[in-house]
């Protein structure tokens, strides 16, 4: 398969920072192994005023690329920690990442609140 003529856009979907630790070669940044480096960046980021049906189709195609990526988890964590406000990262859309972040915040708050009473009981005992 031929590479698209605008290959300079391909790297735009890949961040310049290292993600979470992994078992692979730690000298190379995780994104050097990203499958999306070989794909059109437009697949991962919406053009302005994209119709809903086209957006959903594009996002599903991007998620299929992510599903076969060896660094999908690192990519997802990068997008959640930054946080990346646009595009498909680690198989999640921006809206899906907002849901994951909200769940994490809620879970962290619940853990903090459940740990607090136990500490008070131990201190009183």
Helices and strands as residue ranges (DSSP letters): G 7-13, G 30-33, G 35-38, G 41-43, H 52-67, H 72-82, H 94-124
